[in-house]
């Protein structure tokens, strides 16, 4: 009995003390982990905020409050060219270092951060982490963005851009009292509708039609909510159980339950649309009435292997195209009109270029004349330089044997990146970085007084609006086409100005009283991190000019 009593007592003691022992073990584990990350980690000597050395929750927090781009810019100013932005992450604000991360021969690949954003059973060209898989997908998907494919889509592109222009210029019946000026419109709202309508039409052969059907406008908030979840999962993959990530908890369920439900519904709807499009394409026995980007992708064949994309892969690519292309070009459109409306010299120069090159709005289409509008391209590039369409650092994971960046060794499996906003505001590459100077993108000439700011080849490499290297944005040509046609057609059709009401003018601007000092720049178009960049404004008044139809 004594032996039994001793066993019972021992069990009792263990049960009583187990929570305390577990708690003590947890504290010991956390303490040793913190000590290692601060003093013995491979990045221990890289400067950065204290919390970022300990946990990715630092980056997660700034994703949650949507100021990732401003935070990273500030950290580079405080700590220097190379900073530590997570226990295993460094950021490099240097062109040579950027090329070592993203270049064609770089020993880096996409890693676990991209798995955290995989909503489909198969990888897409965006989240494929295997380089061989990505090359195969890019050869096939890239055929949909060739010059011939874009020309085949021209009529659809122009139809949606005309809807955008007409929506912005829509009169309210009181414009005569205002000298022909229509009531102020939020350009970002209509630009977002345009981007979503256009990409869904090109991908699925049917559009969301948000520009002409207000009842369909619930699709736009879905993109924003999806982006909110994406950017948080991207910063702390271990906390989001998506794809192959989510090691120990799932903040997506705890914090964003409704977002996850809506995102799943959105993804399911898009997959259904994709399957309908594939079925229609495969069962068509006659020459299709429409050859566009998606029909090219569906029928694409690898010239070397003869492989094609299977339906699941096409569905994954469709979801990626909608998620990535459904709003990013709208940032470029909105930012361009924001800066033009506040820089009269640039505005007048662009007006002269567009209205002197084209005799009618219908003449503004794909071709050499549009391509020769260099000041137009400068206006767009300069807007995206100051206010880029991507808010996050595009992380890359070091491959076998690790890699060295600017003298810093990155071990295998550890992460490095360059950040678009920080690079675009680096005075080393762009003097006077917060000034809107489209002429900096033109060859130096006395007429433009741009000899001191004209971009060098190094500065051109620092322009990362569409990333860099073999994993750059596959739709860059489509994006520039959409941007150029939208801006040129609206500038040809109408004059525009900021409203007389200060409360409307302030929408999109920085606030001098904002608690974040980096949001106080009145003349900077404000962006918000949803992986891509969310935005509001500018509010502008438009007036059809004489001769505009």
Backbone torsions as a table, in degrees:
resi	resn	phi	psi	omega
1	UNK	NA	-36.0	-179.2
2	UNK	-62.8	-39.2	179.1
3	UNK	-64.4	-42.9	179.2
4	UNK	-62.7	-41.8	179.7
5	UNK	-61.9	-39.6	179.5
6	UNK	-64.9	-40.5	179.3
7	UNK	-63.8	-45.1	179.4
8	UNK	-60.9	-42.2	-180.0
9	UNK	-63.6	-42.2	179.9
10	UNK	-62.4	-43.3	178.6
11	UNK	-62.1	-41.7	179.9
12	UNK	-60.6	-44.7	-179.6
13	UNK	-62.8	-42.2	-179.7
14	UNK	-63.1	-44.6	-179.0
15	UNK	-61.7	-42.2	-179.3
16	UNK	-66.5	-40.8	-173.3
17	UNK	-90.2	-11.6	-176.2
18	UNK	-57.4	-47.2	178.3
19	UNK	-58.6	-40.4	179.7
20	UNK	-65.6	-42.1	178.4
21	UNK	-64.1	-41.6	178.6
22	UNK	-63.0	-43.7	178.9
23	UNK	-62.2	-43.7	-179.8
24	UNK	-64.2	-40.6	178.3
25	UNK	-64.2	-39.7	178.2
26	UNK	-63.3	-44.1	178.4
27	UNK	-62.1	-42.3	179.4
28	UNK	-62.7	-42.4	179.6
29	UNK	-63.2	-45.8	-179.8
30	UNK	-63.2	-42.9	-178.5
31	UNK	-63.8	-46.2	-179.6
32	UNK	-66.5	-36.9	177.5
33	UNK	-63.5	-44.3	179.7
34	UNK	-63.6	-44.1	179.0
35	UNK	-60.9	-43.3	179.3
36	UNK	-61.7	-47.3	-175.6
37	UNK	-67.6	-29.1	-179.7
38	UNK	-82.8	-39.7	-169.5
39	UNK	-112.3	-27.9	-170.4
40	UNK	-120.8	-5.9	-179.3
41	UNK	-65.4	149.9	176.8
42	UNK	-55.4	-26.2	179.1
43	UNK	-101.8	18.1	-174.6
44	UNK	-59.2	-31.8	-176.6
45	UNK	-90.9	-2.2	178.5
46	UNK	-80.9	126.1	-177.0
47	UNK	-72.1	153.8	178.5
48	UNK	170.5	173.7	179.5
49	UNK	-62.0	144.4	-174.5
50	UNK	-58.0	-46.5	-177.3
51	UNK	-64.0	-34.0	179.9
52	UNK	-65.4	-27.4	176.8
53	UNK	-68.8	-25.8	-174.0
54	UNK	-94.4	-35.0	-170.7
55	UNK	-156.8	148.3	173.4
56	UNK	-72.4	-6.9	177.5
57	UNK	-61.9	-24.5	175.9
58	UNK	-61.5	-49.7	178.5
59	UNK	-67.3	-36.7	178.1
60	UNK	-60.2	-42.4	-180.0
61	UNK	-60.4	-45.3	-178.2
62	UNK	-71.1	-27.5	171.6
63	UNK	-66.8	-39.4	-179.5
64	UNK	-63.2	-40.2	-179.9
65	UNK	-92.4	3.7	168.6
66	UNK	66.7	33.2	177.6
67	UNK	-124.6	30.3	-178.6
68	UNK	-52.5	-47.6	-174.5
69	UNK	-64.7	-39.7	179.6
70	UNK	-70.3	-38.2	179.7
71	UNK	-63.0	-47.2	-177.8
72	UNK	-65.7	-41.1	176.6
73	UNK	-58.3	-44.7	-180.0
74	UNK	-64.5	-39.9	-179.6
75	UNK	-65.4	-39.7	176.9
76	UNK	-63.2	-40.0	177.4
77	UNK	-63.6	-34.4	-177.2
78	UNK	-81.0	-42.5	-170.2
79	UNK	-108.3	-19.9	178.0
80	UNK	118.2	-166.2	-172.5
81	UNK	-65.1	-39.5	-178.5
82	UNK	-116.0	124.8	-179.3
83	UNK	-129.1	158.8	176.1
84	UNK	-99.8	121.9	-174.9
85	UNK	-115.4	9.3	177.3
86	UNK	-176.1	168.2	-179.9
87	UNK	-52.7	-41.2	-175.9
88	UNK	-116.4	20.8	-173.5
89	UNK	-127.0	136.0	170.1
90	UNK	-125.2	152.7	177.1
91	UNK	-120.3	140.0	-173.8
92	UNK	-124.1	120.1	-179.5
93	UNK	-103.6	64.5	-174.6
94	UNK	-154.2	135.4	-176.1
95	UNK	-63.8	-44.6	-180.0
96	UNK	-62.8	-42.2	177.0
97	UNK	-64.4	-39.5	178.0
98	UNK	-59.6	-43.2	179.9
99	UNK	-65.9	-32.9	177.7
100	UNK	-68.2	-21.0	178.4
101	UNK	-90.8	-45.0	-169.8
102	UNK	-108.0	-7.3	-174.5
103	UNK	-65.8	170.9	-174.4
104	UNK	-65.2	-29.5	-179.2
105	UNK	-105.9	14.7	-177.3
106	UNK	-70.1	142.1	177.3
107	UNK	-90.6	53.9	177.5
108	UNK	-134.9	152.7	176.8
109	UNK	-143.4	165.7	172.9
110	UNK	-69.2	141.5	-174.3
111	UNK	-125.8	-143.2	-169.9
112	UNK	-63.4	-25.6	179.5
113	UNK	-60.8	-33.5	-177.8
114	UNK	-81.7	-27.3	172.4
115	UNK	-63.4	-32.8	-178.9
116	UNK	-67.9	-15.1	179.9
117	UNK	-107.5	10.8	-178.9
118	UNK	-86.8	110.0	-178.3
119	UNK	-97.5	-4.7	-176.2
120	UNK	-114.5	159.6	-179.9
121	UNK	-62.8	-27.4	-179.2
122	UNK	-116.4	161.1	179.4
123	UNK	-76.4	155.2	170.6
124	UNK	-109.7	177.2	179.2
125	UNK	-61.7	-26.7	-178.3
126	UNK	-77.7	-43.7	-173.9
127	UNK	-104.7	9.1	175.6
128	UNK	-64.9	121.9	-178.5
129	UNK	-92.7	-19.3	178.6
130	UNK	-87.1	125.7	-175.6
131	UNK	-62.9	-39.5	179.8
132	UNK	-64.2	-42.6	177.4
133	UNK	-61.0	-42.6	-179.3
134	UNK	-63.9	-43.2	179.9
135	UNK	-59.5	-43.1	178.7
136	UNK	-61.4	-48.0	-178.6
137	UNK	-64.0	-39.4	-176.9
138	UNK	-66.6	-38.3	177.9
139	UNK	-60.2	-35.8	-177.5
140	UNK	-83.3	-51.8	-177.4
141	UNK	-66.6	-33.5	-178.9
142	UNK	-60.2	-25.0	178.9
143	UNK	-63.2	-25.7	179.0
144	UNK	-74.8	-10.1	-178.7
145	UNK	-117.0	17.8	176.3
146	UNK	-70.1	165.8	178.5
147	UNK	-59.0	-40.5	-178.9
148	UNK	-66.9	-38.6	178.9
149	UNK	-67.0	-38.9	178.7
150	UNK	-67.7	-38.8	177.4
151	UNK	-64.4	-36.8	177.9
152	UNK	-65.5	-24.6	-179.5
153	UNK	-94.6	0.7	-171.3
154	UNK	-57.5	-44.3	-176.9
155	UNK	-62.2	-39.2	178.0
156	UNK	-67.3	-42.1	179.3
157	UNK	-60.6	-47.2	-178.4
158	UNK	-66.0	-35.4	178.4
159	UNK	-60.5	-44.0	-179.1
160	UNK	-72.3	-36.3	178.0
161	UNK	-66.1	-38.6	176.0
162	UNK	-63.0	-37.7	175.8
163	UNK	-62.6	-41.0	178.2
164	UNK	-61.1	-48.9	-179.6
165	UNK	-60.4	-46.1	-179.0
166	UNK	-64.6	-36.3	178.8
167	UNK	-66.0	-41.0	179.4
168	UNK	-67.2	-35.2	-177.1
169	UNK	-92.4	3.9	-178.5
170	UNK	-58.9	131.0	-175.8
171	UNK	-89.7	153.9	-179.9
172	UNK	-109.0	9.4	179.2
173	UNK	87.7	-7.7	-178.8
174	UNK	-116.7	9.2	-175.2
175	UNK	-66.7	-27.3	179.6
176	UNK	-62.5	-35.9	179.0
177	UNK	-68.9	-19.2	-179.6
178	UNK	-104.7	20.5	179.0
179	UNK	70.1	28.7	179.0
180	UNK	91.1	-5.3	179.6
181	UNK	-81.1	125.7	178.7
182	UNK	-78.3	161.5	179.0
183	UNK	-58.1	148.1	-176.6
184	UNK	-56.6	136.2	179.2
185	UNK	-118.9	146.8	174.6
186	UNK	-84.3	104.4	-175.4
187	UNK	-60.2	-36.7	-176.2
188	UNK	-63.5	-34.5	-180.0
189	UNK	-64.3	-48.7	-178.0
190	UNK	-71.9	-32.8	176.1
191	UNK	-65.9	-37.1	177.1
192	UNK	-66.2	-41.7	176.8
193	UNK	-61.5	-43.8	179.1
194	UNK	-58.9	-49.4	-176.8
195	UNK	-59.9	-43.9	-178.6
196	UNK	-69.3	-44.3	179.5
197	UNK	-60.8	-43.5	-176.1
198	UNK	-67.9	-47.4	-175.5
199	UNK	-69.7	-35.4	177.4
200	UNK	-67.5	-35.6	177.8
201	UNK	-66.2	-45.2	-178.4
202	UNK	-67.8	-33.0	-176.8
203	UNK	-84.1	-44.5	-171.9
204	UNK	-107.0	-11.4	-175.7
205	UNK	78.2	3.7	172.6
206	UNK	-143.6	138.9	-171.3
207	UNK	-101.0	156.1	171.3
208	UNK	-70.2	-20.1	173.7
209	UNK	54.2	37.7	-178.2
210	UNK	-68.6	-24.1	179.4
211	UNK	-68.7	-29.7	-175.6
212	UNK	-116.1	-8.2	-179.5
213	UNK	-129.2	92.1	-177.9
214	UNK	-55.2	-29.0	-179.2
215	UNK	-64.7	-18.9	-178.2
216	UNK	-88.9	2.3	-170.3
217	UNK	-78.2	1.9	174.7
218	UNK	-70.8	-15.3	179.7
219	UNK	-66.2	-35.9	-176.7
220	UNK	-61.4	-48.3	176.6
221	UNK	-59.2	-28.9	177.8
222	UNK	-62.8	-39.0	177.5
223	UNK	-63.2	-42.6	-179.5
224	UNK	-64.4	-44.3	179.5
225	UNK	-65.4	-40.1	176.6
226	UNK	-61.6	-41.8	178.5
227	UNK	-64.4	-36.9	178.2
228	UNK	-61.0	-44.8	178.9
229	UNK	-67.4	-41.7	-178.7
230	UNK	-58.6	-47.4	-174.4
231	UNK	-68.3	-33.0	177.3
232	UNK	-71.0	-43.7	177.7
233	UNK	-63.7	-34.1	-179.7
234	UNK	-64.8	-36.8	-177.1
235	UNK	-80.3	-27.3	-179.6
236	UNK	-142.3	74.3	-174.2
237	UNK	-57.4	-33.6	-176.1
238	UNK	-64.7	-16.6	-177.0
239	UNK	-98.9	3.3	-178.3
240	UNK	-129.7	116.5	-175.7
241	UNK	-85.7	85.5	179.2
242	UNK	-138.5	145.9	-178.4
243	UNK	57.1	-122.5	179.7
244	UNK	-106.1	11.1	-177.8
245	UNK	-98.4	-173.4	-179.9
246	UNK	89.5	73.8	-172.2
247	UNK	-84.0	-30.1	-171.9
248	UNK	-143.9	-12.9	172.5
249	UNK	-157.6	173.8	-177.0
250	UNK	-136.7	88.8	179.2
251	UNK	-65.6	-24.1	177.3
252	UNK	-58.5	-36.1	178.0
253	UNK	-81.8	-41.8	-175.7
254	UNK	-70.0	-46.0	-171.9
255	UNK	-100.1	-28.4	-170.7
256	UNK	-126.7	42.7	-174.6
257	UNK	-58.2	-49.1	-179.0
258	UNK	-65.5	-36.7	177.2
259	UNK	-62.1	-43.3	179.7
260	UNK	-62.3	-39.9	179.0
261	UNK	-64.1	-47.8	-179.6
262	UNK	-65.7	-38.7	178.6
263	UNK	-62.4	-41.5	178.8
264	UNK	-63.7	-40.1	177.4
265	UNK	-64.7	-42.4	179.1
266	UNK	-62.5	-46.9	179.6
267	UNK	-63.4	-41.0	179.0
268	UNK	-63.9	-41.3	178.2
269	UNK	-62.6	-43.8	-179.3
270	UNK	-66.1	-39.0	177.1
271	UNK	-63.0	-38.8	177.3
272	UNK	-63.1	-43.3	177.1
273	UNK	-62.0	-40.9	-179.7
274	UNK	-63.5	-43.7	179.4
275	UNK	-63.3	-38.3	176.7
276	UNK	-61.9	-41.9	-178.8
277	UNK	-66.9	-42.7	179.2
278	UNK	-62.0	-45.7	-179.3
279	UNK	-61.1	-43.9	179.7
280	UNK	-63.2	-38.7	-178.7
281	UNK	-70.0	-41.5	-176.0
282	UNK	-73.8	-30.0	-176.4
283	UNK	-92.4	-3.7	-179.6
284	UNK	-70.2	122.4	-177.1
285	UNK	-96.8	-10.5	178.7
286	UNK	-116.1	172.2	177.6
287	UNK	-61.7	122.9	-176.9
288	UNK	-61.8	146.9	-179.4
289	UNK	-71.3	-12.7	-174.5
290	UNK	-142.3	123.1	173.3
291	UNK	-111.5	114.2	-177.5
292	UNK	-136.6	-167.1	-175.5
293	UNK	-57.0	-49.4	-174.4
294	UNK	-72.2	-35.7	177.8
295	UNK	-63.6	-34.2	176.4
296	UNK	-65.9	-42.5	-179.9
297	UNK	-66.1	-43.4	-179.2
298	UNK	-60.4	-37.8	-176.8
299	UNK	-98.2	7.3	-177.0
300	UNK	-66.9	141.2	178.2
301	UNK	-128.0	133.1	177.0
302	UNK	-66.1	121.8	-176.5
303	UNK	-63.8	-22.3	-178.3
304	UNK	-92.0	-40.0	-173.4
305	UNK	-109.5	-16.4	-176.3
306	UNK	78.5	3.9	-179.3
307	UNK	-69.6	155.1	172.6
308	UNK	-127.9	172.5	175.2
309	UNK	-86.5	134.5	177.5
310	UNK	-82.2	167.8	-175.8
311	UNK	-55.8	-39.2	179.0
312	UNK	-63.7	-40.6	179.1
313	UNK	-65.5	-41.7	179.2
314	UNK	-63.0	-40.3	176.9
315	UNK	-61.2	-41.2	178.6
316	UNK	-65.3	-41.0	178.8
317	UNK	-66.1	-38.5	179.2
318	UNK	-61.6	-44.9	179.8
319	UNK	-62.4	-41.0	179.1
320	UNK	-64.2	-44.3	-179.0
321	UNK	-61.8	-40.8	179.7
322	UNK	-68.7	-45.1	-177.3
323	UNK	-66.2	-42.9	-177.4
324	UNK	-80.1	-39.4	-174.2
325	UNK	-95.7	-5.5	-176.4
326	UNK	-73.3	-10.4	-178.6
327	UNK	-150.2	-15.6	-173.4
328	UNK	-64.8	-41.2	180.0
329	UNK	-67.5	-25.7	178.8
330	UNK	-65.7	-27.8	175.7
331	UNK	-64.0	-44.5	179.0
332	UNK	-62.5	-42.5	178.7
333	UNK	-63.5	-49.5	-176.8
334	UNK	-63.3	-45.0	-179.3
335	UNK	-64.6	-39.7	179.8
336	UNK	-61.0	-45.9	179.6
337	UNK	-70.4	-31.7	175.7
338	UNK	-60.4	-52.0	-175.1
339	UNK	-72.0	-35.7	176.7
340	UNK	-63.5	-39.2	-177.7
341	UNK	-68.8	-16.0	-178.3
342	UNK	-112.6	5.2	179.4
343	UNK	-134.8	86.8	-172.5
344	UNK	-60.4	-31.9	179.7
345	UNK	-66.4	-46.3	177.9
346	UNK	-63.0	-40.7	179.2
347	UNK	-58.5	-49.5	-177.9
348	UNK	-65.1	-39.1	179.3
349	UNK	-64.7	-40.9	179.1
350	UNK	-68.2	-41.7	178.2
351	UNK	-57.8	-45.6	179.7
352	UNK	-61.6	-42.9	-178.4
353	UNK	-63.8	-49.2	-175.2
354	UNK	-68.4	-46.0	-173.8
355	UNK	-77.5	-17.5	175.6
356	UNK	-88.7	-25.1	-177.8
357	UNK	-84.2	-28.8	-173.2
358	UNK	-120.8	130.3	-179.5
359	UNK	-79.1	-24.1	179.3
360	UNK	-148.3	163.7	178.7
361	UNK	-66.3	-31.1	-179.7
362	UNK	-68.5	-18.2	178.2
363	UNK	-77.7	-12.4	-179.9
364	UNK	-84.6	98.8	-176.9
365	UNK	-154.3	-179.8	179.7
366	UNK	-57.9	132.9	178.1
367	UNK	158.0	180.0	-174.5
368	UNK	-67.6	-31.9	-179.4
369	UNK	-65.0	-45.4	177.6
370	UNK	-63.6	-40.9	-179.8
371	UNK	-64.9	-25.2	-178.2
372	UNK	-84.9	-2.0	178.8
373	UNK	-81.3	78.3	-172.5
374	UNK	-70.7	-32.2	178.9
375	UNK	-69.9	-35.3	174.0
376	UNK	-57.7	-47.8	179.5
377	UNK	-63.2	-38.2	177.7
378	UNK	-63.1	-39.4	178.4
379	UNK	-63.0	-41.8	-179.0
380	UNK	-69.2	-48.1	-178.9
381	UNK	-63.1	-39.5	-179.2
382	UNK	-67.8	-36.7	176.6
383	UNK	-64.4	-42.3	-179.8
384	UNK	-76.7	-18.6	173.6
385	UNK	-70.7	-48.5	-178.3
386	UNK	-72.3	-40.1	-177.2
387	UNK	-127.4	80.0	-172.5
388	UNK	-73.3	155.4	-176.0
389	UNK	-77.6	-8.2	179.4
390	UNK	-117.4	128.5	-174.4
391	UNK	-98.9	-15.2	-172.4
392	UNK	-106.1	157.5	169.1
393	UNK	-75.5	130.9	-177.8
394	UNK	-85.7	93.5	-171.8
395	UNK	-64.8	147.5	172.9
396	UNK	-133.9	143.8	-176.6
397	UNK	-103.3	130.5	-178.8
398	UNK	-64.2	139.0	-178.9
399	UNK	-85.6	-166.3	-175.9
400	UNK	-57.0	130.1	179.2
401	UNK	87.7	-9.4	179.8
402	UNK	76.2	-174.5	-178.1
403	UNK	-153.0	157.2	178.7
404	UNK	-113.1	129.0	-179.7
405	UNK	-124.3	118.5	179.1
406	UNK	49.6	38.8	177.9
407	UNK	85.2	-2.1	179.9
408	UNK	-103.2	125.3	180.0
409	UNK	-82.6	129.7	177.2
410	UNK	-110.2	109.1	-177.9
411	UNK	-64.8	159.4	177.4
412	UNK	-53.8	132.9	179.0
413	UNK	88.6	-12.2	177.6
414	UNK	-88.4	166.3	-163.8
415	UNK	-120.1	142.0	174.8
416	UNK	-139.5	158.3	178.5
417	UNK	-163.2	162.1	165.5
418	UNK	-115.9	146.6	-175.2
419	UNK	-106.4	131.4	-172.7
420	UNK	-60.1	-53.2	-174.9
421	UNK	-61.0	-43.5	179.7
422	UNK	-63.9	-43.2	179.5
423	UNK	-64.7	-40.8	-177.4
424	UNK	-69.5	-16.0	179.8
425	UNK	-115.1	19.0	176.7
426	UNK	-81.6	116.0	-175.8
427	UNK	-63.8	-19.8	177.0
428	UNK	-60.9	-33.9	-177.5
429	UNK	-104.3	-31.3	-176.4
430	UNK	-131.3	91.9	177.6
431	UNK	-57.3	144.8	-178.6
432	UNK	52.2	59.9	-165.8
433	UNK	-65.8	-22.7	-178.8
434	UNK	-94.2	3.6	175.5
435	UNK	-90.8	135.9	179.3
436	UNK	-85.0	104.3	-177.4
437	UNK	-130.9	84.4	-179.4
438	UNK	-56.2	-28.5	-177.4
439	UNK	-68.1	-12.4	177.2
440	UNK	-64.7	-19.9	-179.1
441	UNK	-91.0	0.3	179.1
442	UNK	-103.4	158.3	175.9
443	UNK	-58.1	145.1	-177.8
444	UNK	-63.1	124.4	178.4
445	UNK	-143.3	145.9	178.2
446	UNK	-59.1	-32.4	-177.7
447	UNK	-60.0	-34.7	-179.2
448	UNK	-96.8	-5.7	-179.2
449	UNK	50.7	44.7	-174.8
450	UNK	-116.5	17.8	-177.1
451	UNK	-59.6	-34.8	-175.1
452	UNK	-85.1	-13.7	-175.9
453	UNK	-121.8	-6.3	-177.8
454	UNK	-56.6	133.1	-171.6
455	UNK	-65.7	139.0	173.4
456	UNK	-86.1	173.4	176.4
457	UNK	-62.3	-35.7	177.7
458	UNK	-64.1	-40.7	179.1
459	UNK	-67.3	-35.2	176.3
460	UNK	-62.9	-37.4	177.7
461	UNK	-68.1	-26.9	-179.7
462	UNK	-77.9	-8.3	179.2
463	UNK	-81.5	112.2	-169.6
464	UNK	-122.0	27.1	-178.2
465	UNK	-57.6	-28.7	179.2
466	UNK	-121.9	28.2	179.4
467	UNK	68.0	-161.1	-171.0
468	UNK	-152.9	148.2	172.4
469	UNK	83.6	-161.9	-174.2
470	UNK	-68.4	-14.5	178.5
471	UNK	-107.4	21.6	177.4
472	UNK	-69.8	171.4	-175.2
473	UNK	-61.6	122.5	-177.5
474	UNK	-71.6	-20.6	-176.3
475	UNK	-99.8	22.3	-175.3
476	UNK	-60.4	-38.4	179.9
477	UNK	-66.7	-39.8	176.3
478	UNK	-64.5	-40.7	-179.5
479	UNK	-62.5	-47.4	-179.9
480	UNK	-65.4	-35.7	177.9
481	UNK	-63.9	-47.1	178.3
482	UNK	-60.6	-46.1	179.7
483	UNK	-61.6	-48.2	-176.1
484	UNK	-65.1	-46.3	-179.2
485	UNK	-66.0	-41.8	-178.0
486	UNK	-64.5	-49.7	-178.8
487	UNK	-65.7	-46.4	-176.6
488	UNK	-63.5	-44.8	-178.2
489	UNK	-66.3	-40.3	179.8
490	UNK	-70.5	-38.7	177.5
491	UNK	-66.2	-37.2	178.5
492	UNK	-67.5	-38.1	-173.5
493	UNK	-79.4	-29.8	-168.0
494	UNK	-149.1	154.6	165.9
495	UNK	-88.9	159.0	176.7
496	UNK	-147.8	159.0	-177.6
497	UNK	-156.1	164.2	174.0
498	UNK	-76.4	150.4	179.9
499	UNK	-67.9	167.8	177.8
500	UNK	-82.9	-15.3	-176.2
501	UNK	-88.8	118.2	-177.9
502	UNK	-55.7	-35.2	-178.4
503	UNK	-64.0	-31.4	177.5
504	UNK	-79.6	-38.2	-180.0
505	UNK	-60.4	-35.9	-174.4
506	UNK	-71.3	-16.7	-179.1
507	UNK	-67.8	118.5	-177.4
508	UNK	101.4	-21.1	179.8
509	UNK	-82.8	168.4	168.2
510	UNK	-75.4	157.0	-178.7
511	UNK	-109.9	117.1	-178.3
512	UNK	-57.3	-19.8	-178.2
513	UNK	-102.9	7.9	-178.1
514	UNK	-64.2	143.8	-179.5
515	UNK	-66.9	-23.9	175.6
516	UNK	-90.6	113.4	-177.1
517	UNK	-56.1	-29.3	-177.8
518	UNK	-78.6	-4.8	173.9
519	UNK	-101.9	16.0	-176.8
520	UNK	-98.4	-0.1	-179.6
521	UNK	-77.2	106.6	-175.0
522	UNK	-61.0	-36.4	-174.8
523	UNK	-92.3	13.3	175.0
524	UNK	-106.0	130.9	176.8
525	UNK	-71.3	122.9	-171.6
526	UNK	-83.7	135.8	-179.7
527	UNK	-120.8	157.7	-177.4
528	UNK	-136.7	131.8	-171.5
529	UNK	-71.5	112.3	165.8
530	UNK	-129.3	43.8	-168.0
531	UNK	74.6	-65.2	163.5
532	UNK	-76.0	-162.6	-178.1
533	UNK	-114.4	123.8	171.9
534	UNK	-88.8	163.7	-173.5
535	UNK	-163.4	168.3	172.3
536	UNK	-137.7	146.7	178.7
537	UNK	74.0	-174.8	2.5
538	UNK	-77.8	152.5	171.1
539	UNK	-86.7	120.0	-177.6
540	UNK	-132.8	150.2	171.9
541	UNK	-100.7	136.6	-179.4
542	UNK	-119.6	151.6	175.3
543	UNK	-141.3	123.3	176.5
544	UNK	-58.7	131.6	179.9
545	UNK	-85.8	162.7	176.9
546	UNK	-60.0	126.9	-177.9
547	UNK	97.7	-15.7	176.2
548	UNK	-79.4	134.4	-179.2
549	UNK	-97.5	NA	NA
